[in-house]
Amino acid sequence: MDFNVKKLASDAGVFFTRAVQFTEEKLGQAEKTELDAHLENLLARADCTKNWTEKIFRQTEILLQPNPIDHTGARIEEFFYEKLDKKIPSRITNGEILGQYMEDAANDFGPETPYGSTLIKVGEFQRRLGGSEREFIQTSAISFLTPLRNFLEGDWRTISRERRLLENRRLDLDICKARLKKAKVAEAKALATPDFQETRPRNFVLSASASALWSEEVNKAEQELRVAQTEFDRQAEVTRLLLEAISSTHVNHLRCLHEFVEAQATYYAQCHQHMQELQRELARSSGDALPNTFAMSPSRSAGVSAQLAPPPGASPTPKTLEVEDVQAPAAGTRKAKVLYDYDAADTSELSLLADELITVYTLPGMDPDWLIGERGNQKGKVPVTYLELLS
């Protein structure tokens, strides 16, 4: 490989002089050219835009992909697909996975059972919720995340590059100013009035020659300063135009923000609609499914009826009072929280589910270990030990 030694040495010299100038400025040993107030305000506004855009972008990614591990893996996958110029496949959501698990569980438990049939219904709606989430993620990525990413990876990189170039031009300008200042000081010393009483003419000749050399150095420094000032002004104008375009970026991001809010509102509306429909489905099926879960089987019910039926020719016995016929007293009812699940032994008892709330009361002459419990249209005896009475 061929190296341009002269260019390498020149670049190294420029880098060294810039480093010296920068260090002296930090130490307060050199003057620094200040940018105009308008350009300084534009730079501060651009930095603020970049910082907050980056934070909003990262947090939106976390919102759409909460799991950090999955998020990192997804970003790596997207990177490879972008490099291969291939379409990024849509990933299955957690809701869809949950729905699939519920449907698989229902097949094992039995789709005809109350629990299995309910799992199928809930699993179906979980898949719908997951589909709505996937659509929301895709829409948000296109309409909101992509413009923010394009700004950070495109426009901001251009602005940063031009800002670094502007800083280099400023350092070169200040170096030329310092060089011209030193040359003028040396020229002033050389142009001081010579001592005509000097007995050695050689010293006078050397003084005149040094004055001419420093005058030439001043002219050269002034020319370099004019060139550096022109380059600095040109670069400042380029940087200013790029920074003023931040206003257009804000307008674009504002439009994208509206689209993100619309997508989010649509997503939550779909979720609300799905959940309301699921609640209606469960309400229609709960009246049949839950009682059937704890009721006696048909064969057992027929056996009990045969045992209780009077023999042929026997006189009918008076009808006993059924629990369903008992009316709750006007006063004395209390709320109770169920502590444990309880399966009814017969139709006179009420099956219980842990943590549910029921209404309980007692009747005269009733066993103190039992209470009458009501839940909706269902009524039956319940054991006191399974309840926590509430005030």
BALOBA-1460 file (C-alpha; in Angstrom, 3 decimals):
// residues 391
<rec num="1" residu="m" x="0.000" y="0.000" z="0.000"/>
<rec num="2" residu="d" x="1.359" y="3.428" z="-1.003"/>
<rec num="3" residu="f" x="1.448" y="6.120" z="1.639"/>
<rec num="4" residu="n" x="1.573" y="9.826" z="0.959"/>
<rec num="5" residu="v" x="4.186" y="10.740" z="3.540"/>
<rec num="6" residu="k" x="3.892" y="14.463" z="2.972"/>
<rec num="7" residu="k" x="0.105" y="14.439" z="3.383"/>
<rec num="8" residu="l" x="0.397" y="12.248" z="6.474"/>
<rec num="9" residu="a" x="2.931" y="14.609" z="8.015"/>
<rec num="10" residu="s" x="0.776" y="17.613" z="7.115"/>
<rec num="11" residu="d" x="-2.333" y="16.079" z="8.668"/>
<rec num="12" residu="a" x="-0.373" y="15.205" z="11.791"/>
<rec num="13" residu="g" x="0.908" y="18.773" z="12.031"/>
<rec num="14" residu="v" x="-2.584" y="20.223" z="11.648"/>
<rec num="15" residu="f" x="-3.938" y="17.857" z="14.279"/>
<rec num="16" residu="f" x="-1.145" y="18.797" z="16.679"/>
<rec num="17" residu="t" x="-1.627" y="22.548" z="16.252"/>
<rec num="18" residu="r" x="-5.374" y="22.173" z="16.758"/>
<rec num="19" residu="a" x="-4.783" y="20.119" z="19.897"/>
<rec num="20" residu="v" x="-2.416" y="22.775" z="21.243"/>
<rec num="21" residu="q" x="-4.918" y="25.538" z="20.498"/>
<rec num="22" residu="f" x="-7.755" y="23.592" z="22.130"/>
<rec num="23" residu="t" x="-5.682" y="22.875" z="25.240"/>
<rec num="24" residu="e" x="-4.583" y="26.499" z="25.603"/>
<rec num="25" residu="e" x="-8.198" y="27.626" z="25.299"/>
<rec num="26" residu="k" x="-9.232" y="25.272" z="28.069"/>
<rec num="27" residu="l" x="-6.402" y="26.565" z="30.243"/>
<rec num="28" residu="g" x="-7.312" y="30.178" z="29.493"/>
<rec num="29" residu="q" x="-4.001" y="30.840" z="27.734"/>
<rec num="30" residu="a" x="-5.463" y="31.509" z="24.272"/>
<rec num="31" residu="e" x="-8.336" y="33.524" z="22.873"/>
<rec num="32" residu="k" x="-11.365" y="31.737" z="21.429"/>
<rec num="33" residu="t" x="-13.602" y="32.979" z="18.653"/>
<rec num="34" residu="e" x="-17.174" y="32.941" z="19.937"/>
<rec num="35" residu="l" x="-20.056" y="31.982" z="17.668"/>
<rec num="36" residu="d" x="-22.864" y="34.455" z="17.157"/>
<rec num="37" residu="a" x="-25.820" y="34.212" z="19.529"/>
<rec num="38" residu="h" x="-28.241" y="32.944" z="16.869"/>
<rec num="39" residu="l" x="-25.971" y="30.052" z="15.938"/>
<rec num="40" residu="e" x="-25.404" y="29.215" z="19.599"/>
<rec num="41" residu="n" x="-29.178" y="29.081" z="20.175"/>
<rec num="42" residu="l" x="-29.609" y="26.816" z="17.157"/>
<rec num="43" residu="l" x="-26.899" y="24.472" z="18.460"/>
<rec num="44" residu="a" x="-28.530" y="24.297" z="21.913"/>
<rec num="45" residu="r" x="-31.937" y="23.634" z="20.326"/>
<rec num="46" residu="a" x="-30.476" y="20.879" z="18.145"/>
<rec num="47" residu="d" x="-28.814" y="19.200" z="21.128"/>
<rec num="48" residu="c" x="-32.071" y="19.336" z="23.058"/>
<rec num="49" residu="t" x="-33.962" y="17.854" z="20.093"/>
<rec num="50" residu="k" x="-31.450" y="15.042" z="19.699"/>
<rec num="51" residu="n" x="-31.404" y="14.122" z="23.389"/>
<rec num="52" residu="w" x="-35.185" y="14.004" z="23.828"/>
<rec num="53" residu="t" x="-35.777" y="12.304" z="20.484"/>
<rec num="54" residu="e" x="-33.346" y="9.581" z="21.499"/>
<rec num="55" residu="k" x="-35.033" y="9.099" z="24.892"/>
<rec num="56" residu="i" x="-38.535" y="9.011" z="23.379"/>
<rec num="57" residu="f" x="-37.385" y="6.583" z="20.697"/>
<rec num="58" residu="r" x="-35.788" y="4.177" z="23.180"/>
<rec num="59" residu="q" x="-38.727" y="4.294" z="25.601"/>
<rec num="60" residu="t" x="-41.245" y="3.740" z="22.794"/>
<rec num="61" residu="e" x="-39.273" y="0.669" z="21.762"/>
<rec num="62" residu="i" x="-39.466" y="-0.586" z="25.335"/>
<rec num="63" residu="l" x="-43.219" y="0.128" z="25.406"/>
<rec num="64" residu="l" x="-43.771" y="-1.887" z="22.239"/>
<rec num="65" residu="q" x="-41.325" y="-4.628" z="23.284"/>
<rec num="66" residu="p" x="-41.218" y="-4.675" z="27.121"/>
<rec num="67" residu="n" x="-38.849" y="-7.632" z="27.560"/>
<rec num="68" residu="p" x="-35.245" y="-6.278" z="27.276"/>
<rec num="69" residu="i" x="-33.898" y="-9.665" z="26.176"/>
<rec num="70" residu="d" x="-36.528" y="-10.067" z="23.478"/>
<rec num="71" residu="h" x="-36.011" y="-6.436" z="22.505"/>
<rec num="72" residu="t" x="-32.279" y="-6.948" z="21.989"/>
<rec num="73" residu="g" x="-32.836" y="-10.096" z="20.010"/>
<rec num="74" residu="a" x="-35.469" y="-8.373" z="17.883"/>
<rec num="75" residu="r" x="-33.130" y="-5.482" z="17.106"/>
<rec num="76" residu="i" x="-30.363" y="-7.894" z="16.073"/>
<rec num="77" residu="e" x="-32.812" y="-9.799" z="13.874"/>
<rec num="78" residu="e" x="-34.002" y="-6.567" z="12.264"/>
<rec num="79" residu="f" x="-30.376" y="-5.531" z="11.660"/>
<rec num="80" residu="f" x="-29.591" y="-8.721" z="9.753"/>
<rec num="81" residu="y" x="-32.766" y="-8.502" z="7.685"/>
<rec num="82" residu="e" x="-31.976" y="-4.884" z="6.799"/>
<rec num="83" residu="k" x="-28.441" y="-5.831" z="5.714"/>
<rec num="84" residu="l" x="-29.815" y="-8.677" z="3.574"/>
<rec num="85" residu="d" x="-32.469" y="-6.350" z="2.071"/>
<rec num="86" residu="k" x="-35.234" y="-8.719" z="3.135"/>
<rec num="87" residu="k" x="-38.635" y="-8.015" z="4.658"/>
<rec num="88" residu="i" x="-38.714" y="-8.346" z="8.427"/>
<rec num="89" residu="p" x="-41.226" y="-11.069" z="9.381"/>
<rec num="90" residu="s" x="-43.960" y="-10.237" z="11.868"/>
<rec num="91" residu="r" x="-43.295" y="-11.775" z="15.277"/>
<rec num="92" residu="i" x="-45.942" y="-13.571" z="17.301"/>
<rec num="93" residu="t" x="-47.064" y="-11.627" z="20.350"/>
<rec num="94" residu="n" x="-47.343" y="-12.808" z="23.950"/>
<rec num="95" residu="g" x="-51.144" y="-12.663" z="23.757"/>
<rec num="96" residu="e" x="-51.165" y="-14.992" z="20.769"/>
<rec num="97" residu="i" x="-48.846" y="-17.394" z="22.571"/>
<rec num="98" residu="l" x="-51.131" y="-17.361" z="25.628"/>
<rec num="99" residu="g" x="-54.158" y="-18.026" z="23.440"/>
<rec num="100" residu="q" x="-52.402" y="-20.978" z="21.810"/>
<rec num="101" residu="y" x="-51.505" y="-22.410" z="25.222"/>
<rec num="102" residu="m" x="-55.124" y="-22.126" z="26.378"/>
<rec num="103" residu="e" x="-56.434" y="-23.884" z="23.292"/>
<rec num="104" residu="d" x="-53.874" y="-26.666" z="23.653"/>
<rec num="105" residu="a" x="-54.816" y="-27.057" z="27.331"/>
<rec num="106" residu="a" x="-58.507" y="-27.233" z="26.397"/>
<rec num="107" residu="n" x="-57.797" y="-30.089" z="24.006"/>
<rec num="108" residu="d" x="-56.084" y="-32.016" z="26.807"/>
<rec num="109" residu="f" x="-58.758" y="-31.275" z="29.410"/>
<rec num="110" residu="g" x="-61.566" y="-31.963" z="26.983"/>
<rec num="111" residu="p" x="-63.262" y="-29.329" z="24.813"/>
<rec num="112" residu="e" x="-66.680" y="-30.555" z="25.927"/>
<rec num="113" residu="t" x="-66.006" y="-29.875" z="29.616"/>
<rec num="114" residu="p" x="-67.007" y="-26.488" z="31.088"/>
<rec num="115" residu="y" x="-63.380" y="-25.607" z="31.827"/>
<rec num="116" residu="g" x="-62.163" y="-26.748" z="28.425"/>
<rec num="117" residu="s" x="-64.885" y="-24.926" z="26.490"/>
<rec num="118" residu="t" x="-64.199" y="-21.750" z="28.461"/>
<rec num="119" residu="l" x="-60.476" y="-22.058" z="27.800"/>
<rec num="120" residu="i" x="-61.206" y="-22.270" z="24.098"/>
<rec num="121" residu="k" x="-63.292" y="-19.086" z="24.205"/>
<rec num="122" residu="v" x="-60.783" y="-17.144" z="26.288"/>
<rec num="123" residu="g" x="-57.895" y="-18.445" z="24.169"/>
<rec num="124" residu="e" x="-59.626" y="-17.278" z="21.006"/>
<rec num="125" residu="f" x="-60.009" y="-13.770" z="22.367"/>
<rec num="126" residu="q" x="-56.439" y="-13.751" z="23.654"/>
<rec num="127" residu="r" x="-55.326" y="-14.475" z="20.111"/>
<rec num="128" residu="r" x="-57.482" y="-11.593" z="18.895"/>
<rec num="129" residu="l" x="-55.889" y="-9.296" z="21.467"/>
<rec num="130" residu="g" x="-52.454" y="-10.478" z="20.372"/>
<rec num="131" residu="g" x="-53.328" y="-9.798" z="16.745"/>
<rec num="132" residu="s" x="-54.440" y="-6.274" z="17.602"/>
<rec num="133" residu="e" x="-51.193" y="-5.767" z="19.505"/>
<rec num="134" residu="r" x="-49.157" y="-6.969" z="16.539"/>
<rec num="135" residu="e" x="-50.958" y="-4.539" z="14.225"/>
<rec num="136" residu="f" x="-50.365" y="-1.713" z="16.715"/>
<rec num="137" residu="i" x="-46.653" y="-2.523" z="16.934"/>
<rec num="138" residu="q" x="-46.285" y="-2.624" z="13.158"/>
<rec num="139" residu="t" x="-48.204" y="0.615" z="12.651"/>
<rec num="140" residu="s" x="-46.256" y="2.419" z="15.377"/>
<rec num="141" residu="a" x="-42.930" y="1.191" z="14.015"/>
<rec num="142" residu="i" x="-43.727" y="2.536" z="10.556"/>
<rec num="143" residu="s" x="-45.444" y="5.805" z="11.435"/>
<rec num="144" residu="f" x="-43.527" y="6.833" z="14.585"/>
<rec num="145" residu="l" x="-40.327" y="4.906" z="15.264"/>
<rec num="146" residu="t" x="-38.998" y="4.963" z="11.702"/>
<rec num="147" residu="p" x="-39.064" y="8.796" z="11.349"/>
<rec num="148" residu="l" x="-37.354" y="9.198" z="14.733"/>
<rec num="149" residu="r" x="-34.716" y="6.631" z="13.781"/>
<rec num="150" residu="n" x="-34.164" y="8.324" z="10.408"/>
<rec num="151" residu="f" x="-33.507" y="11.624" z="12.174"/>
<rec num="152" residu="l" x="-31.052" y="10.115" z="14.659"/>
<rec num="153" residu="e" x="-29.204" y="7.997" z="12.102"/>
<rec num="154" residu="g" x="-29.442" y="10.402" z="9.151"/>
<rec num="155" residu="d" x="-29.986" y="14.106" z="9.770"/>
<rec num="156" residu="w" x="-28.298" y="14.168" z="13.152"/>
<rec num="157" residu="r" x="-25.182" y="12.419" z="11.845"/>
<rec num="158" residu="t" x="-24.927" y="15.037" z="9.095"/>
<rec num="159" residu="i" x="-25.353" y="17.843" z="11.624"/>
<rec num="160" residu="s" x="-22.726" y="16.297" z="13.927"/>
<rec num="161" residu="r" x="-20.253" y="15.957" z="11.061"/>
<rec num="162" residu="e" x="-20.712" y="19.586" z="10.009"/>
<rec num="163" residu="r" x="-20.436" y="20.736" z="13.629"/>
<rec num="164" residu="r" x="-17.093" y="18.957" z="13.998"/>
<rec num="165" residu="l" x="-15.929" y="20.560" z="10.769"/>
<rec num="166" residu="l" x="-17.073" y="23.966" z="12.053"/>
<rec num="167" residu="e" x="-15.113" y="23.425" z="15.272"/>
<rec num="168" residu="n" x="-12.002" y="22.553" z="13.256"/>
<rec num="169" residu="r" x="-12.439" y="25.686" z="11.135"/>
<rec num="170" residu="r" x="-12.770" y="27.749" z="14.286"/>
<rec num="171" residu="l" x="-9.590" y="26.255" z="15.732"/>
<rec num="172" residu="d" x="-7.747" y="26.971" z="12.472"/>
<rec num="173" residu="l" x="-9.038" y="30.551" z="12.560"/>
<rec num="174" residu="d" x="-7.867" y="31.076" z="16.135"/>
<rec num="175" residu="i" x="-4.480" y="29.532" z="15.312"/>
<rec num="176" residu="c" x="-4.069" y="32.037" z="12.458"/>
<rec num="177" residu="k" x="-5.108" y="34.874" z="14.765"/>
<rec num="178" residu="a" x="-2.554" y="33.823" z="17.382"/>
<rec num="179" residu="r" x="0.159" y="33.448" z="14.711"/>
<rec num="180" residu="l" x="-0.555" y="36.920" z="13.302"/>
<rec num="181" residu="k" x="-0.500" y="38.417" z="16.783"/>
<rec num="182" residu="k" x="2.892" y="36.900" z="17.545"/>
<rec num="183" residu="a" x="4.273" y="38.013" z="14.187"/>
<rec num="184" residu="k" x="3.134" y="41.601" z="14.771"/>
<rec num="185" residu="v" x="4.699" y="41.663" z="18.223"/>
<rec num="186" residu="a" x="8.005" y="40.402" z="16.813"/>
<rec num="187" residu="e" x="7.823" y="42.916" z="13.952"/>
<rec num="188" residu="a" x="7.239" y="45.749" z="16.387"/>
<rec num="189" residu="k" x="10.311" y="44.770" z="18.339"/>
<rec num="190" residu="a" x="12.374" y="44.564" z="15.141"/>
<rec num="191" residu="l" x="11.184" y="47.974" z="13.983"/>
<rec num="192" residu="a" x="12.285" y="49.630" z="17.194"/>
<rec num="193" residu="t" x="14.636" y="52.589" z="16.650"/>
<rec num="194" residu="p" x="18.183" y="51.176" z="16.128"/>
<rec num="195" residu="d" x="21.122" y="52.569" z="18.071"/>
<rec num="196" residu="f" x="23.059" y="54.616" z="15.497"/>
<rec num="197" residu="q" x="25.861" y="55.017" z="18.064"/>
<rec num="198" residu="e" x="26.455" y="51.277" z="17.738"/>
<rec num="199" residu="t" x="30.162" y="50.860" z="16.911"/>
<rec num="200" residu="r" x="29.478" y="47.499" z="15.194"/>
<rec num="201" residu="p" x="27.613" y="48.095" z="11.882"/>
<rec num="202" residu="r" x="27.001" y="44.351" z="11.547"/>
<rec num="203" residu="n" x="24.411" y="44.448" z="14.352"/>
<rec num="204" residu="f" x="22.494" y="47.226" z="12.560"/>
<rec num="205" residu="v" x="22.390" y="45.254" z="9.321"/>
<rec num="206" residu="l" x="21.115" y="42.143" z="11.117"/>
<rec num="207" residu="s" x="18.399" y="44.188" z="12.836"/>
<rec num="208" residu="a" x="17.182" y="45.578" z="9.492"/>
<rec num="209" residu="s" x="17.178" y="42.107" z="7.941"/>
<rec num="210" residu="a" x="15.139" y="40.686" z="10.851"/>
<rec num="211" residu="s" x="12.613" y="43.508" z="10.505"/>
<rec num="212" residu="a" x="12.108" y="42.654" z="6.826"/>
<rec num="213" residu="l" x="11.671" y="38.971" z="7.627"/>
<rec num="214" residu="w" x="9.047" y="39.639" z="10.285"/>
<rec num="215" residu="s" x="7.207" y="42.028" z="7.952"/>
<rec num="216" residu="e" x="7.027" y="39.232" z="5.385"/>
<rec num="217" residu="e" x="5.814" y="36.840" z="8.102"/>
<rec num="218" residu="v" x="3.052" y="39.296" z="9.064"/>
<rec num="219" residu="n" x="1.861" y="39.518" z="5.455"/>
<rec num="220" residu="k" x="1.801" y="35.739" z="5.175"/>
<rec num="221" residu="a" x="-0.111" y="35.405" z="8.480"/>
<rec num="222" residu="e" x="-2.650" y="37.999" z="7.356"/>
<rec num="223" residu="q" x="-3.260" y="36.100" z="4.110"/>
<rec num="224" residu="e" x="-3.722" y="32.818" z="6.011"/>
<rec num="225" residu="l" x="-6.101" y="34.562" z="8.393"/>
<rec num="226" residu="r" x="-8.253" y="35.826" z="5.509"/>
<rec num="227" residu="v" x="-8.464" y="32.323" z="4.054"/>
<rec num="228" residu="a" x="-9.287" y="30.795" z="7.467"/>
<rec num="229" residu="q" x="-11.941" y="33.454" z="8.102"/>
<rec num="230" residu="t" x="-13.568" y="32.730" z="4.738"/>
<rec num="231" residu="e" x="-13.637" y="28.988" z="5.352"/>
<rec num="232" residu="f" x="-15.007" y="29.492" z="8.852"/>
<rec num="233" residu="d" x="-17.782" y="31.797" z="7.632"/>
<rec num="234" residu="r" x="-18.722" y="29.372" z="4.872"/>
<rec num="235" residu="q" x="-18.861" y="26.428" z="7.273"/>
<rec num="236" residu="a" x="-20.838" y="28.445" z="9.817"/>
<rec num="237" residu="e" x="-23.427" y="29.210" z="7.120"/>
<rec num="238" residu="v" x="-23.699" y="25.532" z="6.134"/>
<rec num="239" residu="t" x="-24.125" y="24.514" z="9.775"/>
<rec num="240" residu="r" x="-26.695" y="27.247" z="10.361"/>
<rec num="241" residu="l" x="-28.842" y="26.048" z="7.435"/>
<rec num="242" residu="l" x="-28.779" y="22.485" z="8.741"/>
<rec num="243" residu="l" x="-29.699" y="23.599" z="12.257"/>
<rec num="244" residu="e" x="-32.570" y="25.759" z="11.044"/>
<rec num="245" residu="a" x="-34.029" y="22.636" z="9.391"/>
<rec num="246" residu="i" x="-34.707" y="21.332" z="12.921"/>
<rec num="247" residu="s" x="-37.976" y="23.273" z="12.777"/>
<rec num="248" residu="s" x="-39.097" y="21.104" z="9.849"/>
<rec num="249" residu="t" x="-38.058" y="18.048" z="11.835"/>
<rec num="250" residu="h" x="-40.292" y="19.149" z="14.711"/>
<rec num="251" residu="v" x="-43.234" y="19.540" z="12.320"/>
<rec num="252" residu="n" x="-42.632" y="16.069" z="10.881"/>
<rec num="253" residu="h" x="-42.324" y="14.504" z="14.329"/>
<rec num="254" residu="l" x="-45.525" y="16.270" z="15.404"/>
<rec num="255" residu="r" x="-47.411" y="14.633" z="12.532"/>
<rec num="256" residu="c" x="-45.890" y="11.265" z="13.416"/>
<rec num="257" residu="l" x="-46.910" y="11.756" z="17.045"/>
<rec num="258" residu="h" x="-50.539" y="12.280" z="15.983"/>
<rec num="259" residu="e" x="-50.400" y="9.070" z="13.961"/>
<rec num="260" residu="f" x="-48.955" y="7.202" z="16.932"/>
<rec num="261" residu="v" x="-51.773" y="8.437" z="19.184"/>
<rec num="262" residu="e" x="-54.362" y="7.398" z="16.582"/>
<rec num="263" residu="a" x="-52.824" y="3.925" z="16.351"/>
<rec num="264" residu="q" x="-52.747" y="3.630" z="20.140"/>
<rec num="265" residu="a" x="-56.380" y="4.744" z="20.461"/>
<rec num="266" residu="t" x="-57.438" y="2.241" z="17.807"/>
<rec num="267" residu="y" x="-55.535" y="-0.527" z="19.567"/>
<rec num="268" residu="y" x="-57.087" y="0.135" z="22.973"/>
<rec num="269" residu="a" x="-60.555" y="0.468" z="21.422"/>
<rec num="270" residu="q" x="-60.146" y="-2.931" z="19.781"/>
<rec num="271" residu="c" x="-58.962" y="-4.442" z="23.062"/>
<rec num="272" residu="h" x="-61.951" y="-2.951" z="24.897"/>
<rec num="273" residu="q" x="-64.315" y="-4.301" z="22.266"/>
<rec num="274" residu="h" x="-62.767" y="-7.769" z="22.414"/>
<rec num="275" residu="m" x="-62.960" y="-7.884" z="26.210"/>
<rec num="276" residu="q" x="-66.582" y="-6.739" z="26.278"/>
<rec num="277" residu="e" x="-67.481" y="-9.422" z="23.758"/>
<rec num="278" residu="l" x="-65.600" y="-12.006" z="25.807"/>
<rec num="279" residu="q" x="-67.435" y="-10.953" z="28.966"/>
<rec num="280" residu="r" x="-70.779" y="-11.338" z="27.191"/>
<rec num="281" residu="e" x="-69.757" y="-14.784" z="25.953"/>
<rec num="282" residu="l" x="-68.748" y="-15.886" z="29.448"/>
<rec num="283" residu="a" x="-71.897" y="-14.403" z="31.002"/>
<rec num="284" residu="r" x="-74.076" y="-16.375" z="28.596"/>
<rec num="285" residu="s" x="-72.253" y="-19.618" z="29.297"/>
<rec num="286" residu="s" x="-71.623" y="-19.195" z="33.043"/>
<rec num="287" residu="g" x="-75.262" y="-19.738" z="33.957"/>
<rec num="288" residu="d" x="-75.103" y="-23.224" z="32.469"/>
<rec num="289" residu="a" x="-71.479" y="-24.142" z="32.908"/>
<rec num="290" residu="l" x="-70.904" y="-23.354" z="36.567"/>
<rec num="291" residu="p" x="-73.988" y="-25.126" z="38.015"/>
<rec num="292" residu="n" x="-73.396" y="-28.160" z="35.839"/>
<rec num="293" residu="t" x="-69.872" y="-28.354" z="37.141"/>
<rec num="294" residu="f" x="-71.015" y="-29.167" z="40.679"/>
<rec num="295" residu="a" x="-74.430" y="-30.741" z="40.063"/>
<rec num="296" residu="m" x="-74.929" y="-34.457" z="40.481"/>
<rec num="297" residu="s" x="-74.591" y="-36.727" z="37.494"/>
<rec num="298" residu="p" x="-77.869" y="-37.874" z="35.874"/>
<rec num="299" residu="s" x="-77.445" y="-41.463" z="37.096"/>
<rec num="300" residu="r" x="-76.875" y="-40.375" z="40.689"/>
<rec num="301" residu="s" x="-79.766" y="-37.948" z="40.546"/>
<rec num="302" residu="a" x="-82.074" y="-40.683" z="39.217"/>
<rec num="303" residu="g" x="-80.919" y="-43.033" z="42.009"/>
<rec num="304" residu="v" x="-81.639" y="-40.484" z="44.690"/>
<rec num="305" residu="s" x="-85.076" y="-39.810" z="43.216"/>
<rec num="306" residu="a" x="-85.886" y="-43.538" z="43.163"/>
<rec num="307" residu="q" x="-84.825" y="-43.913" z="46.803"/>
<rec num="308" residu="l" x="-86.935" y="-40.955" z="47.904"/>
<rec num="309" residu="a" x="-90.002" y="-41.930" z="45.845"/>
<rec num="310" residu="p" x="-92.856" y="-43.383" z="47.997"/>
<rec num="311" residu="p" x="-93.818" y="-47.005" z="47.425"/>
<rec num="312" residu="p" x="-96.902" y="-47.675" z="45.276"/>
<rec num="313" residu="g" x="-100.141" y="-47.350" z="47.196"/>
<rec num="314" residu="a" x="-98.568" y="-45.412" z="50.048"/>
<rec num="315" residu="s" x="-100.193" y="-42.232" z="51.179"/>
<rec num="316" residu="p" x="-98.342" y="-39.141" z="49.987"/>
<rec num="317" residu="t" x="-96.198" y="-37.496" z="52.553"/>
<rec num="318" residu="p" x="-96.428" y="-33.791" z="53.157"/>
<rec num="319" residu="k" x="-94.020" y="-31.725" z="51.039"/>
<rec num="320" residu="t" x="-90.908" y="-30.748" z="52.925"/>
<rec num="321" residu="l" x="-89.507" y="-27.240" z="52.805"/>
<rec num="322" residu="e" x="-86.855" y="-26.922" z="50.107"/>
<rec num="323" residu="v" x="-83.902" y="-24.556" z="50.375"/>
<rec num="324" residu="e" x="-85.002" y="-22.849" z="47.178"/>
<rec num="325" residu="d" x="-88.272" y="-21.952" z="48.856"/>
<rec num="326" residu="v" x="-86.604" y="-20.236" z="51.809"/>
<rec num="327" residu="q" x="-86.840" y="-16.463" z="51.658"/>
<rec num="328" residu="a" x="-84.050" y="-14.311" z="53.030"/>
<rec num="329" residu="p" x="-85.065" y="-12.411" z="56.150"/>
<rec num="330" residu="a" x="-85.553" y="-8.691" z="55.856"/>
<rec num="331" residu="a" x="-82.740" y="-8.182" z="58.380"/>
<rec num="332" residu="g" x="-79.834" y="-10.287" z="59.506"/>
<rec num="333" residu="t" x="-78.136" y="-10.943" z="56.142"/>
<rec num="334" residu="r" x="-74.392" y="-10.520" z="55.979"/>
<rec num="335" residu="k" x="-71.663" y="-10.651" z="53.374"/>
<rec num="336" residu="a" x="-69.110" y="-13.433" z="53.608"/>
<rec num="337" residu="k" x="-65.872" y="-14.157" z="51.782"/>
<rec num="338" residu="v" x="-65.223" y="-17.762" z="50.757"/>
<rec num="339" residu="l" x="-61.905" y="-19.054" z="52.080"/>
<rec num="340" residu="y" x="-61.664" y="-22.369" z="50.224"/>
<rec num="341" residu="d" x="-63.339" y="-24.161" z="47.345"/>
<rec num="342" residu="y" x="-66.237" y="-26.369" z="48.405"/>
<rec num="343" residu="d" x="-68.076" y="-28.974" z="46.333"/>
<rec num="344" residu="a" x="-71.737" y="-29.406" z="47.222"/>
<rec num="345" residu="a" x="-72.597" y="-32.901" z="48.475"/>
<rec num="346" residu="d" x="-76.211" y="-32.659" z="47.270"/>
<rec num="347" residu="t" x="-78.626" y="-30.231" z="45.733"/>
<rec num="348" residu="s" x="-79.457" y="-28.609" z="49.074"/>
<rec num="349" residu="e" x="-75.919" y="-27.274" z="49.399"/>
<rec num="350" residu="l" x="-74.210" y="-24.476" z="47.513"/>
<rec num="351" residu="s" x="-70.834" y="-25.015" z="45.857"/>
<rec num="352" residu="l" x="-68.244" y="-22.375" z="46.667"/>
<rec num="353" residu="l" x="-65.223" y="-20.894" z="44.941"/>
<rec num="354" residu="a" x="-62.365" y="-19.378" z="46.917"/>
<rec num="355" residu="d" x="-62.301" y="-15.550" z="47.247"/>
<rec num="356" residu="e" x="-65.842" y="-15.015" z="45.981"/>
<rec num="357" residu="l" x="-68.362" y="-12.960" z="48.007"/>
<rec num="358" residu="i" x="-71.803" y="-14.343" z="48.904"/>
<rec num="359" residu="t" x="-74.749" y="-13.304" z="51.062"/>
<rec num="360" residu="v" x="-75.403" y="-15.494" z="54.115"/>
<rec num="361" residu="y" x="-78.054" y="-15.725" z="56.843"/>
<rec num="362" residu="t" x="-79.371" y="-18.258" z="59.347"/>
<rec num="363" residu="l" x="-82.796" y="-19.708" z="60.060"/>
<rec num="364" residu="p" x="-84.424" y="-20.607" z="63.395"/>
<rec num="365" residu="g" x="-83.511" y="-24.097" z="64.543"/>
<rec num="366" residu="m" x="-80.755" y="-24.439" z="61.939"/>
<rec num="367" residu="d" x="-77.490" y="-26.238" z="62.681"/>
<rec num="368" residu="p" x="-75.040" y="-23.520" z="63.894"/>
<rec num="369" residu="d" x="-72.280" y="-25.060" z="61.722"/>
<rec num="370" residu="w" x="-74.236" y="-24.190" z="58.591"/>
<rec num="371" residu="l" x="-75.632" y="-21.042" z="57.001"/>
<rec num="372" residu="i" x="-77.841" y="-20.319" z="54.039"/>
<rec num="373" residu="g" x="-75.790" y="-18.793" z="51.229"/>
<rec num="374" residu="e" x="-77.000" y="-16.891" z="48.169"/>
<rec num="375" residu="r" x="-75.110" y="-16.105" z="44.985"/>
<rec num="376" residu="g" x="-77.249" y="-14.549" z="42.284"/>
<rec num="377" residu="n" x="-80.144" y="-16.929" z="41.636"/>
<rec num="378" residu="q" x="-78.382" y="-19.811" z="43.384"/>
<rec num="379" residu="k" x="-79.111" y="-20.686" z="47.004"/>
<rec num="380" residu="g" x="-78.017" y="-23.463" z="49.355"/>
<rec num="381" residu="k" x="-76.468" y="-24.467" z="52.644"/>
<rec num="382" residu="v" x="-72.805" y="-23.617" z="53.184"/>
<rec num="383" residu="p" x="-70.417" y="-24.650" z="56.012"/>
<rec num="384" residu="v" x="-69.409" y="-21.855" z="58.363"/>
<rec num="385" residu="t" x="-65.775" y="-23.063" z="58.487"/>
<rec num="386" residu="y" x="-65.369" y="-22.215" z="54.796"/>
<rec num="387" residu="l" x="-66.402" y="-18.593" z="55.281"/>
<rec num="388" residu="e" x="-65.034" y="-15.347" z="56.618"/>
<rec num="389" residu="l" x="-67.951" y="-13.208" z="57.795"/>
<rec num="390" residu="l" x="-67.669" y="-9.545" z="56.873"/>
<rec num="391" residu="s" x="-69.219" y="-6.689" z="58.791"/>
